[in-house]
Amino acid sequence: MSERNVIHNFSHEAMGTRFWIRIADEDRSYAERAAESIFYAIDELDFQVDARHDSGPLAGVNGMPDGALVAAGDHFQTLWNFSQALKEESAGAFDVTAGTLFRYWEARGTPSFNPDDAEWNKAYNDFRGAEFKLAGTEFTCVKSGAAVDFGSIIRGLAVDRIADMLENSWGIHRALIMGGGGVVLALDPPGDANGWRIGMGKDKEMNLCRFALASKSNERQATQFVDPRTGQCITLAAPVRALASGALEAAGIAMAVAVQSPSEAEELIRQGCSRGAWLPDGTALGAAMNFDLTDRPAPTPTPESTPTPEAS
């Protein structure tokens, strides 16, 4: 029996963050079984596509010499095909083969640029000269030197997979899924609500329904944003937030917009009817212009283990 006006919260650690599923108007035991089954599937996805796993498939991909090939699984194919399409749409502002550049800047620890740094020049030239190709299920390293890293979008894929399993495997449609603080996907809202209430920074909030929202914060590591076109770090003055019908797309759009100029971001948003973005200066693009941001009320006490949905 469903439980009206009740929201059940379930969480799980994966991909270096905590995932949350909020399920409304369902029997708790049924919702709990659904969440447990889904989180088990997310653990498998984590191993298949996260570069953090030294023994995972992605480690094998990044260790391939010139001319080597491996069989690509379904999750890898989904991420690669999406990434290549977004790379073209963004004119190279988004590129999952820039892993070596991200690692260089992470190790450097500061966004200051030294064009005479031999280590940077090698990383950038190796990245620019590398080439990969996916044909069917065969993934080939045509020319080595780059590293595939889906880190900026894997949580988006995971959130999409959770939503798909909730609806198509368990018949649950009133739910909110969060992948850490950076990706949120809202299905149908609880009861008669107009949407799930999502925080937008410290002072604003909005209602979200049948949309995904991804954010890239300016408050984390100083070298987290690298423009693949130049190989240099980008510093954000404020967060970037992106809207799309799916979480994978929203996460990719947010990452691209973080390193693009306002005019480039506007052109990228125009290429999808459900796309939207809020730029660091507060400018709303595309679908974002259709959302009303309202003042956020004072927070009500909640259990520490159940965070307020945020677009950080």
Rosetta silent file (secondary structure, phi, psi, omega in degrees, C-alpha in Angstrom):
SEQUENCE: MSERNVIHNFSHEAMGTRFWIRIADEDRSYAERAAESIFYAIDELDFQVDARHDSGPLAGVNGMPDGALVAAGDHFQTLWNFSQALKEESAGAFDVTAGTLFRYWEARGTPSFNPDDAEWNKAYNDFRGAEFKLAGTEFTCVKSGAAVDFGSIIRGLAVDRIADMLENSWGIHRALIMGGGGVVLALDPPGDANGWRIGMGKDKEMNLCRFALASKSNERQATQFVDPRTGQCITLAAPVRALASGALEAAGIAMAVAVQSPSEAEELIRQGCSRGAWLPDGTALGAAMNFDLTDRPAPTPTPESTPTPEAS
SCORE:     score description
SCORE:     0.000 S_00000001
   1 L     0.000  134.468  179.531    0.000    0.000    0.000 S_00000001
   2 L   -73.572  153.126  179.861    1.321    3.425   -0.910 S_00000001
   3 L  -111.897  105.708 -177.760    1.907    5.984    1.838 S_00000001
   4 L   -69.493  143.499  175.885    0.515    9.396    0.854 S_00000001
   5 L    61.491   26.549  177.019    2.422   12.535    1.792 S_00000001
   6 L  -123.358  135.348  177.325    5.433   10.518    2.952 S_00000001
   7 E  -116.280  124.051  178.527    8.924   10.758    1.455 S_00000001
   8 E   -99.068  135.554 -176.340   11.368    7.900    1.996 S_00000001
   9 E  -115.081  131.251  178.811   15.103    8.669    1.807 S_00000001
  10 E  -134.326  142.017 -178.553   17.814    6.197    0.811 S_00000001
  11 E  -137.652  161.529 -175.629   21.521    6.839    0.270 S_00000001
  12 E  -160.732  139.971  176.922   24.592    5.019   -0.965 S_00000001
  13 E   -87.777  127.240  175.223   28.298    5.746   -1.488 S_00000001
  14 E  -162.945  153.289  175.960   29.577    5.292   -5.046 S_00000001
  15 L    55.849   32.519  177.157   31.823    7.119   -7.525 S_00000001
  16 L    73.861   16.789  179.789   33.471    9.049   -4.740 S_00000001
  17 E  -149.446 -178.326  177.018   30.237   10.684   -3.574 S_00000001
  18 E  -110.163  127.394  175.024   26.907    9.944   -1.917 S_00000001
  19 E   -95.865  142.180  177.481   23.820    9.222   -4.006 S_00000001
  20 E  -124.407  138.707  170.123   20.366    9.921   -2.640 S_00000001
  21 E  -121.393  122.863  174.147   16.999    8.604   -3.778 S_00000001
  22 E  -109.597  119.615 -176.562   13.884   10.280   -2.383 S_00000001
  23 E  -116.053  126.621 -175.946   10.729    8.314   -3.100 S_00000001
  24 E  -108.978  148.661  170.110    7.306    9.806   -2.424 S_00000001
  25 L    58.309   39.747  177.872    3.869    8.266   -1.915 S_00000001
  26 L  -132.810  156.826  173.123    5.053    4.620   -1.901 S_00000001
  27 L   -62.072  134.115 -173.826    5.084    1.787    0.613 S_00000001
  28 H   -62.983  -44.393 -177.219    8.377    1.993    2.480 S_00000001
  29 H   -63.088  -37.925  177.864    9.324   -1.664    2.240 S_00000001
  30 H   -67.435  -44.594  179.147    8.725   -1.642   -1.525 S_00000001
  31 H   -61.977  -38.301 -179.530   10.694    1.587   -1.935 S_00000001
  32 H   -66.818  -41.267  177.301   13.525    0.161    0.149 S_00000001
  33 H   -62.929  -40.316  178.629   13.759   -2.992   -1.983 S_00000001
  34 H   -61.801  -47.151 -177.939   13.860   -0.839   -5.108 S_00000001
  35 H   -63.112  -43.058  179.920   16.640    1.347   -3.720 S_00000001
  36 H   -61.404  -43.827  179.415   18.744   -1.619   -2.610 S_00000001
  37 H   -64.053  -41.933 -178.239   18.474   -3.259   -6.028 S_00000001
  38 H   -68.480  -41.587 -179.718   19.310   -0.024   -7.827 S_00000001
  39 H   -65.566  -32.511  175.162   22.314    0.784   -5.653 S_00000001
  40 H   -61.481  -42.530  178.855   23.723   -2.681   -6.372 S_00000001
  41 H   -66.928  -34.150  179.530   23.547   -1.882  -10.101 S_00000001
  42 H   -68.160  -33.661  176.062   25.219    1.497   -9.519 S_00000001
  43 H   -61.437  -39.710  178.375   28.178   -0.224   -7.841 S_00000001
  44 H   -67.600  -41.917  176.545   28.717   -2.242  -11.025 S_00000001
  45 H   -60.161  -43.110  178.638   28.451    0.913  -13.140 S_00000001
  46 H   -53.396  -51.041 -177.546   30.990    2.585  -10.850 S_00000001
  47 H   -64.233  -35.127 -175.174   33.572   -0.133  -11.468 S_00000001
  48 H   -73.241  -31.363 -168.914   32.997   -0.131  -15.219 S_00000001
  49 H  -126.057   -4.442 -178.231   33.415    3.586  -15.934 S_00000001
  50 L   -93.393  126.249 -177.732   35.241    5.347  -13.073 S_00000001
  51 L   -69.209   -9.942  179.765   38.954    5.934  -13.698 S_00000001
  52 L   -67.886  -19.547 -176.451   39.643    5.738   -9.943 S_00000001
  53 L   -87.779  111.128 -176.471   39.641    1.921  -10.120 S_00000001
  54 L   -63.910  -25.810 -179.137   43.165    0.728  -10.941 S_00000001
  55 L  -103.536    7.265 -177.631   41.886   -2.702  -11.980 S_00000001
  56 L   -80.823  168.830 -179.573   38.799   -1.452  -13.825 S_00000001
  57 H   -56.540  -35.140 -177.257   38.149   -1.477  -17.573 S_00000001
  58 H   -68.919  -30.729  175.482   39.054    2.200  -17.942 S_00000001
  59 H   -64.189  -37.807  176.312   42.539    1.561  -16.556 S_00000001
  60 H   -65.818  -40.324  177.830   42.992   -0.997  -19.336 S_00000001
  61 H   -59.794  -45.814 -176.082   41.794    1.480  -21.942 S_00000001
  62 H   -77.500   -6.237  175.771   44.282    4.105  -20.790 S_00000001
  63 L  -101.215    6.466 -176.242   47.125    1.605  -20.817 S_00000001
  64 L   -73.739  137.320  171.903   46.677    0.595  -24.464 S_00000001
  65 L   -80.610  173.883  178.221   49.598    1.038  -26.879 S_00000001
  66 L   -55.690  131.951  175.500   49.144    2.315  -30.420 S_00000001
  67 L    88.107   -8.609 -178.501   46.884    0.037  -32.466 S_00000001
  68 L   -77.877  155.001  176.672   45.477   -1.935  -29.524 S_00000001
  69 E  -140.443  155.535  177.556   41.759   -2.473  -29.102 S_00000001
  70 E  -135.483  161.185  174.498   39.398   -3.651  -26.391 S_00000001
  71 E   -79.774  129.773 -178.391   35.739   -4.626  -26.237 S_00000001
  72 L   -97.938  127.086  177.737   33.659   -1.690  -25.047 S_00000001
  73 L   -75.075  173.531 -176.156   30.739   -2.379  -22.719 S_00000001
  74 H   -60.989  -43.730 -178.273   27.339   -0.709  -22.962 S_00000001
  75 H   -64.569  -42.871  178.293   28.075    1.947  -20.335 S_00000001
  76 H   -61.037  -45.024  179.958   31.376    2.867  -21.954 S_00000001
  77 H   -60.164  -43.496  179.641   29.706    3.134  -25.355 S_00000001
  78 H   -59.454  -47.560 -178.629   26.981    5.398  -23.960 S_00000001
  79 H   -66.847  -42.888 -178.756   29.510    7.731  -22.348 S_00000001
  80 H   -65.440  -47.288 -178.524   31.866    7.765  -25.323 S_00000001
  81 H   -63.811  -41.845  175.796   29.170    8.415  -27.922 S_00000001
  82 H   -61.413  -45.430 -176.878   27.632   11.180  -25.819 S_00000001
  83 H   -62.974  -41.214 -179.753   31.055   12.718  -25.213 S_00000001
  84 H   -66.714  -37.956  178.131   32.021   12.733  -28.877 S_00000001
  85 H   -65.379  -42.688 -179.433   28.737   14.400  -29.829 S_00000001
  86 H   -71.098  -33.415  175.533   29.180   17.076  -27.155 S_00000001
  87 H   -58.601  -43.504  179.271   32.813   17.591  -28.138 S_00000001
  88 H   -68.439  -44.820 -179.163   31.655   18.452  -31.651 S_00000001
  89 H   -62.381  -34.698 -176.143   28.775   20.642  -30.465 S_00000001
  90 L   -94.031    6.404 -179.067   31.028   22.565  -28.099 S_00000001
  91 L    55.451   39.726  175.050   33.879   22.932  -30.627 S_00000001
  92 L    89.698    1.268  178.946   36.237   21.053  -28.319 S_00000001
  93 L   -69.964  -20.687  176.522   35.336   22.768  -25.029 S_00000001
  94 L  -120.446  124.802 -177.607   34.306   19.345  -23.707 S_00000001
  95 L  -154.625  111.654 -176.892   36.712   16.445  -24.241 S_00000001
  96 L   -76.698   -4.417  176.697   36.898   13.299  -22.109 S_00000001
  97 L   -91.109    8.149 -179.307   40.335   12.416  -23.515 S_00000001
  98 E   -88.807   21.450 -176.861   41.900   15.377  -21.673 S_00000001
  99 H   -56.763  -36.987 -179.600   42.534   13.266  -18.575 S_00000001
 100 H   -65.571  -35.177  177.829   46.306   13.815  -18.715 S_00000001
 101 H   -66.943  -43.499  178.814   45.785   17.588  -18.657 S_00000001
 102 H   -62.599  -38.958  179.870   43.484   17.392  -15.658 S_00000001
 103 H   -68.363  -37.060  177.119   46.002   15.230  -13.840 S_00000001
 104 H   -59.511  -49.812 -176.623   48.814   17.662  -14.629 S_00000001
 105 H   -69.395  -33.713  177.102   46.881   20.598  -13.163 S_00000001
 106 H   -62.823  -43.427  179.542   45.716   18.574  -10.161 S_00000001
 107 H   -69.006  -35.411 -179.970   49.333   17.727   -9.347 S_00000001
 108 H   -66.981  -41.434  173.088   50.446   21.326   -9.954 S_00000001
 109 L    81.364   -3.172  178.867   47.830   22.593   -7.512 S_00000001
 110 L  -139.811  142.444 -177.519   47.721   26.172   -8.755 S_00000001
 111 L   -79.438   -1.409  179.003   46.057   27.656  -11.853 S_00000001
 112 L   -64.282  139.268 -172.205   49.047   29.875  -12.682 S_00000001
 113 L  -108.045  133.050  175.792   50.377   29.036  -16.139 S_00000001
 114 L  -121.698  102.721 -176.736   54.006   28.622  -17.168 S_00000001
 115 L   -64.733  -13.924  179.833   54.322   28.171  -20.966 S_00000001
 116 L   -94.219    3.240 -179.755   57.922   27.000  -20.534 S_00000001
 117 L   -70.364  113.771 -177.066   56.958   24.084  -18.283 S_00000001
 118 H   -63.941  -34.733 -179.437   58.236   20.995  -20.118 S_00000001
 119 H   -66.461  -41.809  177.289   55.822   18.722  -18.256 S_00000001
 120 H   -64.602  -44.228 -179.184   52.824   20.815  -19.346 S_00000001
 121 H   -60.313  -40.726  178.053   54.067   20.937  -22.952 S_00000001
 122 H   -65.576  -46.135 -179.568   54.424   17.162  -23.059 S_00000001
 123 H   -60.468  -43.366 -177.242   50.979   16.583  -21.542 S_00000001
 124 H   -69.731  -44.410 -179.310   49.351   19.041  -23.942 S_00000001
 125 H   -67.570  -38.134  176.035   51.155   17.791  -27.063 S_00000001
 126 H   -62.777  -43.665  178.018   50.471   14.148  -26.190 S_00000001
 127 H   -61.153  -45.604 -177.844   46.781   14.972  -25.690 S_00000001
 128 H   -66.333  -29.806 -177.185   46.577   16.868  -28.989 S_00000001
 129 H   -90.314   -9.880 -176.073   48.262   14.051  -30.910 S_00000001
 130 L   -77.243  157.864  178.570   46.259   11.170  -29.454 S_00000001
 131 E  -152.108  135.111  175.343   43.379    9.475  -31.235 S_00000001
 132 E  -126.257  156.503  179.520   40.755    6.905  -30.249 S_00000001
 133 E  -145.247  132.625  174.514   38.035    5.268  -32.301 S_00000001
 134 E  -110.161  120.173  177.607   34.883    3.347  -31.361 S_00000001
 135 E  -126.502  106.661 -175.253   33.467    1.065  -34.053 S_00000001
 136 L    65.803 -118.475  178.013   30.556   -1.029  -32.823 S_00000001
 137 L  -103.888    6.308 -178.277   31.841   -2.644  -29.642 S_00000001
 138 E  -101.129  122.355  178.736   35.540   -2.289  -30.521 S_00000001
 139 E  -109.004  120.978 -173.367   37.429    0.623  -28.990 S_00000001
 140 E  -114.719  136.156  170.156   40.803    1.272  -30.605 S_00000001
 141 E   -90.448   98.691  179.555   43.741    3.375  -29.494 S_00000001
 142 E   -70.593  -45.838  177.827   44.896    4.713  -32.837 S_00000001
 143 E  -142.609  121.159 -176.727   47.581    6.928  -31.246 S_00000001
 144 L   -77.505  171.703  178.248   48.331    6.867  -27.527 S_00000001
 145 L   133.049  -26.631  178.056   49.181    9.821  -25.308 S_00000001
 146 L  -103.026  171.067  177.750   45.817   10.922  -23.907 S_00000001
 147 E  -131.539  127.359  178.021   43.776    9.482  -21.063 S_00000001
 148 L   -78.331  127.816  179.836   40.034    8.865  -21.162 S_00000001
 149 L  -142.955  111.582 -179.434   38.345   10.180  -18.022 S_00000001
 150 L   -91.040   13.507 -170.470   34.547   10.309  -17.715 S_00000001
 151 L   -54.113  -32.068 -176.688   34.748   11.786  -14.211 S_00000001
 152 L   -76.797  -12.186 -174.499   32.785   14.945  -15.031 S_00000001
 153 L  -129.340   -6.839 -174.663   29.761   13.021  -16.333 S_00000001
 154 H   -66.027  -31.332  178.121   29.610    9.561  -14.749 S_00000001
 155 H   -68.798  -32.466  174.906   27.376   10.754  -11.913 S_00000001
 156 H   -63.075  -44.845  177.152   24.997   12.131  -14.524 S_00000001
 157 H   -61.517  -43.282 -179.155   24.839    8.729  -16.209 S_00000001
 158 H   -61.276  -42.995  179.515   24.310    7.041  -12.841 S_00000001
 159 H   -63.736  -41.432  175.961   21.433    9.386  -11.965 S_00000001
 160 H   -61.192  -41.515  179.638   19.807    8.699  -15.355 S_00000001
 161 H   -65.026  -40.642  177.853   20.179    4.953  -14.792 S_00000001
 162 H   -60.685  -45.693  179.585   18.595    5.229  -11.350 S_00000001
 163 H   -61.575  -42.711 -179.768   15.628    7.125  -12.794 S_00000001
 164 H   -62.704  -43.726  179.947   15.210    4.574  -15.569 S_00000001
 165 H   -67.804  -39.530  177.769   15.252    1.642  -13.140 S_00000001
 166 H   -57.796  -47.624 -173.613   12.834    3.350  -10.746 S_00000001
 167 H   -79.284  -45.700 -170.839   10.275    3.968  -13.469 S_00000001
 168 H   -92.451  -21.417  177.798   10.681    1.001  -15.802 S_00000001
 169 H  -102.324  -28.717 -174.104   11.677   -1.762  -13.384 S_00000001
 170 H  -120.384   -5.193  178.571    9.805   -0.718  -10.238 S_00000001
 171 L    65.047   26.921  179.811    6.965    1.478  -11.474 S_00000001
 172 L  -101.856  121.845 -174.416    8.009    4.320   -9.165 S_00000001
 173 L  -118.552  -16.466  179.372    7.460    7.756  -10.709 S_00000001
 174 E  -100.053   96.073 -174.687    7.414   10.187   -7.779 S_00000001
 175 E  -158.336  157.582  173.997   11.086   10.524   -6.934 S_00000001
 176 E  -129.149  131.466 -179.008   14.084   12.802   -6.729 S_00000001
 177 E  -119.168  132.793  179.826   17.606   11.507   -7.416 S_00000001
 178 E  -125.672  132.029  174.178   20.778   13.272   -6.337 S_00000001
 179 E  -108.410   90.082 -172.474   24.355   12.429   -7.306 S_00000001
 180 L    65.949 -150.738  177.526   26.375   14.237   -4.664 S_00000001
 181 L   -96.556    4.341 -171.921   25.788   17.973   -4.628 S_00000001
 182 L  -107.063  -13.630 -177.216   26.345   18.405   -8.347 S_00000001
 183 E  -139.688  129.193  178.675   23.577   16.511  -10.158 S_00000001
 184 E  -133.888  136.208  174.137   19.840   16.358   -9.449 S_00000001
 185 E  -128.292  123.226 -179.438   17.070   14.719  -11.503 S_00000001
 186 E  -103.542  124.955  170.018   13.441   15.305  -10.596 S_00000001
 187 L   -92.013 -147.777  179.939   10.721   12.890  -11.652 S_00000001
 188 E   -67.336  146.391 -177.530    7.093   13.519  -10.653 S_00000001
 189 L   -81.575  169.542  177.262    6.711   15.492   -7.401 S_00000001
 190 L   -69.115  143.210  172.483    5.030   14.342   -4.191 S_00000001
 191 L    48.686 -127.389 -178.475    1.252   14.623   -3.953 S_00000001
 192 L  -100.059   15.411 -178.817   -0.136   17.773   -5.545 S_00000001
 193 L   -65.503  155.862  178.806    3.123   19.732   -5.465 S_00000001
 194 L   -81.804  -12.931 -179.706    4.252   21.643   -8.551 S_00000001
 195 L   169.924  176.643  174.299    7.719   20.161   -8.360 S_00000001
 196 E   -84.633  133.864 -177.867   10.569   19.197   -6.086 S_00000001
 197 E   -80.145  121.792 -175.652   12.026   22.206   -4.285 S_00000001
 198 E  -120.141  128.595  177.424   15.703   22.608   -5.191 S_00000001
 199 E   -73.185  138.040  176.765   18.116   25.042   -3.543 S_00000001
 200 E  -120.239   85.657 -174.545   20.039   27.363   -5.859 S_00000001
 201 L    76.644 -161.228 -174.348   22.879   28.603   -3.731 S_00000001
 202 L   -80.542  -24.172 -168.399   22.321   30.069   -0.282 S_00000001
 203 L  -116.042  -14.683 -172.687   19.465   32.436   -1.065 S_00000001
 204 E  -123.870  161.286  175.127   17.342   31.068   -3.920 S_00000001
 205 E  -151.364  168.106  176.662   15.339   27.979   -4.814 S_00000001
 206 E  -152.622  165.276  175.001   13.102   26.692   -7.598 S_00000001
 207 E   -94.674  134.833 -177.495   10.669   23.887   -8.368 S_00000001
 208 E  -126.787  131.049  178.552   11.958   21.124  -10.616 S_00000001
 209 L  -147.120  125.346  179.254    9.876   18.447  -12.361 S_00000001
 210 L    57.533   36.903  176.154   10.947   16.148  -15.192 S_00000001
 211 E  -141.534  156.098  172.664   14.223   18.043  -15.554 S_00000001
 212 E  -112.616  145.613  179.017   17.831   17.484  -14.554 S_00000001
 213 E  -130.311  128.030  176.894   20.049   20.162  -13.052 S_00000001
 214 E  -123.921  147.135 -179.487   23.850   19.976  -12.850 S_00000001
 215 E  -133.519  150.291  172.980   26.215   22.454  -11.271 S_00000001
 216 E  -122.605  115.855 -172.806   29.937   23.149  -11.297 S_00000001
 217 L   -84.054  151.748  174.456   31.066   24.919   -8.163 S_00000001
 218 L   -99.069   10.037 -173.722   33.738   27.588   -7.884 S_00000001
 219 L  -108.261    8.631 -178.013   34.453   26.674   -4.264 S_00000001
 220 L  -104.371 -145.423 -176.225   36.351   23.429   -4.723 S_00000001
 221 L   -58.562  134.761 -174.977   39.813   22.665   -6.092 S_00000001
 222 L   -65.444  -19.811 -176.630   41.364   25.700   -7.833 S_00000001
 223 L  -111.348   26.010 -173.714   42.509   23.595  -10.793 S_00000001
 224 L   -79.212  -17.496 -178.286   39.333   21.587  -11.430 S_00000001
 225 L  -111.807  120.260  179.632   38.386   23.333  -14.715 S_00000001
 226 E  -126.154  130.139  176.710   40.665   22.908  -17.728 S_00000001
 227 E   -84.355  111.061 -178.036   39.880   24.163  -21.224 S_00000001
 228 L   -61.083  -22.686 -177.658   40.943   21.305  -23.562 S_00000001
 229 L   -71.440  -28.895 -179.006   41.322   23.791  -26.410 S_00000001
 230 L  -116.522  -18.035 -176.236   44.160   25.629  -24.674 S_00000001
 231 L    77.728    8.356 -176.033   45.266   23.179  -21.996 S_00000001
 232 E  -109.159  159.583  179.803   44.968   25.920  -19.384 S_00000001
 233 E   -74.970  149.334  173.264   42.926   26.295  -16.203 S_00000001
 234 L  -118.098  133.669  177.565   39.748   28.345  -16.029 S_00000001
 235 L  -107.715  127.347  179.977   38.710   30.040  -12.784 S_00000001
 236 L   -91.868  139.200  175.989   34.999   30.637  -12.167 S_00000001
 237 L   -79.365  -24.142 -179.094   33.752   33.730  -10.375 S_00000001
 238 L  -159.046  168.051 -178.704   30.578   31.868   -9.334 S_00000001
 239 L   -62.308  154.611  169.429   28.976   28.472  -10.003 S_00000001
 240 E  -107.348  136.378  178.146   27.748   27.363  -13.431 S_00000001
 241 E  -129.456  141.432 -177.475   24.431   25.502  -13.541 S_00000001
 242 E  -132.608  143.952  177.370   22.907   23.651  -16.490 S_00000001
 243 E  -112.064  147.087  172.031   19.465   22.214  -17.246 S_00000001
 244 E  -163.872  171.162  179.345   18.531   19.361  -19.578 S_00000001
 245 L   -72.566  -21.868  178.789   15.971   16.591  -19.845 S_00000001
 246 L  -128.456  156.587 -175.801   18.569   14.084  -18.623 S_00000001
 247 H   -72.962  -35.021  177.852   21.295   14.187  -15.991 S_00000001
 248 H   -61.144  -46.900  179.848   24.095   12.996  -18.291 S_00000001
 249 H   -64.627  -43.246 -179.814   23.401   15.817  -20.722 S_00000001
 250 H   -60.718  -42.118 -179.847   23.075   18.387  -17.935 S_00000001
 251 H   -64.732  -41.803  178.867   26.429   17.330  -16.441 S_00000001
 252 H   -66.478  -42.800  179.211   28.179   17.541  -19.799 S_00000001
 253 H   -61.905  -43.528  179.929   26.660   20.915  -20.634 S_00000001
 254 H   -60.420  -40.852 -179.217   27.693   22.316  -17.247 S_00000001
 255 H   -67.645  -40.836  179.345   31.292   21.204  -17.764 S_00000001
 256 H   -66.529  -46.647 -177.984   31.472   22.693  -21.244 S_00000001
 257 H   -62.073  -29.984 -178.912   29.849   25.984  -20.252 S_00000001
 258 H   -60.512  -26.879 -177.857   32.313   26.316  -17.351 S_00000001
 259 H  -111.197   -0.273 -178.367   35.178   26.892  -19.820 S_00000001
 260 L   -91.966  160.379  170.341   33.279   28.651  -22.615 S_00000001
 261 L   -75.421  162.150  178.438   32.747   32.336  -23.279 S_00000001
 262 H   -55.735  -39.784  179.969   29.165   33.616  -22.842 S_00000001
 263 H   -68.962  -37.068  176.997   28.610   33.675  -26.617 S_00000001
 264 H   -66.404  -41.990  178.904   29.940   30.128  -26.989 S_00000001
 265 H   -62.353  -42.398  179.512   27.720   28.948  -24.137 S_00000001
 266 H   -60.723  -40.875  179.087   24.681   30.581  -25.721 S_00000001
 267 H   -66.696  -39.923  178.498   25.348   28.771  -29.006 S_00000001
 268 H   -64.427  -43.064 -179.666   25.747   25.420  -27.231 S_00000001
 269 H   -63.931  -35.740 -179.056   22.494   25.882  -25.308 S_00000001
 270 H   -62.628  -20.821 -173.822   20.652   26.717  -28.555 S_00000001
 271 L   -80.803    1.414  176.043   21.463   23.258  -29.931 S_00000001
 272 L  -144.383  128.548 -173.091   18.973   21.511  -27.617 S_00000001
 273 L   -67.796  -24.441 -179.649   15.408   22.615  -26.934 S_00000001
 274 L   -96.272    2.109 -176.616   15.469   21.430  -23.298 S_00000001
 275 L   -80.979  145.896  174.670   18.870   22.915  -22.510 S_00000001
 276 E  -154.298  164.535  178.994   19.385   25.839  -20.205 S_00000001
 277 E  -158.264  149.033  167.566   22.141   27.410  -18.154 S_00000001
 278 E  -111.759  119.934 -179.474   22.890   30.022  -15.534 S_00000001
 279 L   -81.191  166.053 -178.832   26.287   31.617  -16.134 S_00000001
 280 L   -56.070  -28.331  179.469   28.539   32.843  -13.302 S_00000001
 281 L   -85.050    4.202  178.275   27.261   36.406  -13.783 S_00000001
 282 L    93.308   -5.766  178.585   23.670   35.215  -13.303 S_00000001
 283 L   -61.558  131.501  177.452   22.682   35.354  -16.978 S_00000001
 284 E   -99.587  132.653 -179.978   19.982   32.767  -17.784 S_00000001
 285 E  -120.148  148.077  173.330   20.137   31.019  -21.158 S_00000001
 286 E    57.450 -132.859 -176.180   17.633   28.802  -22.970 S_00000001
 287 H   -61.479  -21.187  179.942   15.241   26.810  -20.790 S_00000001
 288 H   -62.233  -25.822 -179.977   16.637   28.475  -17.661 S_00000001
 289 H   -69.333  -15.249 -178.889   14.701   31.610  -18.589 S_00000001
 290 H   -90.712   -2.184 -177.279   11.451   29.690  -17.998 S_00000001
 291 L  -104.638  133.922  177.832   12.226   28.918  -14.342 S_00000001
 292 L   -91.768  123.033  173.961   11.338   31.269  -11.509 S_00000001
 293 L   -93.682  123.556 -178.206   13.953   31.564   -8.785 S_00000001
 294 E  -113.568  161.948  178.255   12.333   32.505   -5.489 S_00000001
 295 E   -63.308  139.907 -177.207   13.745   33.535   -2.135 S_00000001
 296 L   -88.117  126.004  178.953   14.737   30.588   -0.046 S_00000001
 297 L   -70.153  164.546  176.928   13.018   30.354    3.349 S_00000001
 298 L   -58.393  138.538 -177.224   14.963   29.760    6.511 S_00000001
 299 L   -65.089  142.824  174.010   15.961   26.084    6.714 S_00000001
 300 L   -94.818  147.749 -178.968   13.887   23.756    8.844 S_00000001
 301 L   -59.331  130.377  176.140   15.684   21.222   11.038 S_00000001
 302 L  -132.934  156.480  176.264   16.288   17.938    9.178 S_00000001
 303 L   -56.555  142.307 -177.135   18.236   14.822   10.105 S_00000001
 304 L   -57.787  -29.334 -176.534   21.924   15.300    9.357 S_00000001
 305 L   -82.584   -1.630 -177.998   21.868   12.286    7.039 S_00000001
 306 L  -122.259   91.601 -174.580   19.148   13.765    4.810 S_00000001
 307 L   -74.425  157.314  171.693   20.458   16.851    2.959 S_00000001
 308 L   -73.206  135.422  178.333   18.353   19.514    1.293 S_00000001
 309 L   -58.538  128.994 -174.147   18.486   19.081   -2.518 S_00000001
 310 E  -131.263  150.098  162.308   21.057   21.558   -3.778 S_00000001
 311 E  -113.805   92.075 -168.077   22.564   22.867   -6.972 S_00000001
 312 L   -61.441    0.000    0.000   25.830   23.911   -5.326 S_00000001
